[in-house]
Amino acid sequence: MSAYLVVLGHRDAIRWVLNAQRMAFPATPRAELRALKNGDRLYLYATRGAWKNPNRDRGRVIAKATATSSVEALEQPVELAGRSFTSGCDLAIEGVVPYPGGVELQPLVAQLEAFPRPEHWYFYLRRALVPLSRLDEAVIDLHLTNLSVEASLALESYPAGRLSRSHRHSQTALLHQELSGRDLSDHAHSTEHANG
């Protein structure tokens, strides 16, 4: 199985992914989206601009999840943070760091094979998925595991505008309905290209 860093660049996208336990992707013909499959491990990364205060915030890994389906085309696109997402997959979120915590990425990049040129590490984040090696996983897990709690316990710590329980259920039901006509593979998260 493969592993990826999932780049989330907007607070609405982060809340949607954590609540719906789904990822959504824009219509981007990247090889890693086509390759993403059931059982792959995903590390959710919130960019420093995701919470609209980049002077205060830092880019952090905030959650770990496993893809529980392949990526499929949505019959109806999902609109998030002013963007349209046309494919998606199911997630099982294994742990979430309560807001505003997380594993700051920048201090770790020199140890991660995903960033062969650490001085330009933020350039590698200009995509929805960044492939991670087994070593990269081990480094991130070493810092993430002790910070994470069950998703249900962490969600209430995330800032204003979080989805209500009823809205959350209706969103999830809608997306399952949209995925009923599965004919493609490969968020959905709302991924935004970000500055780390």
Summary of the structure (lengths in Angstrom):
residues: 196
radius of gyration: 15.3
end to end distance: 25.8
largest distance: 45.0
contacts: 656
relative contact order: 0.30
helix: 33%
strand: 28%
